[in-house]
């Protein structure tokens, strides 16, 4: 989530603070909806490709989330859902995160013991 949507500057006036908080929450929800729609299209295309290749997509679960610790949340979901394979994209990590090993894919490759990890282009 963009930094400007994480918090507002605040206000000394409680009524203005409430209004700013509601506005921020609405902007966050709109951003999440837009991201989800964008991701959904990409994931649907990936499922179509897998189906055309003969893969049984009844074994595919698509989840959406915009959390602080995405890699940890993916691993928790995989464990609780008794999944065996996690598919992630190679793109979407900034250069700084790659340098310091902070990308989601890098974290999963490091921490996902017991899972098959597919990294796709």
Phi, psi and omega in degrees: 000137179301144183306321183293346178263002181276327178199160177253172184291343180086173181205151176282340182270118182302322179293317178293323178298316178298316180296316178297319179295318178295318179297316179298316179299318178297318178294322177297314180297321178295319179296316180297317178301315180298315179296317180298316179298319179296313180295321183301317179299314181296316181292323177298318178298319179297318178295320177299317179298318179295320179297315179296336179272001178093008180281136179280101185283001173291347178264011182254132175238123177258129179234146179240143176190150176229081184249168179291316184247078187298315182299315179298318180294322177297315180295319177298317179296316180297318180292312183292331179269002180056040178278155180251335185231140175239128179250126180226159177273154179278333184270171174102006179251133180289161180300320180298315180296321179297319181299317183263008176070030185261002181289151181302313181299316178299317180296319179295316179299327180281321192251351188272065179291132178091002179241148168276132179246122175256121176255116185249152179285000000 
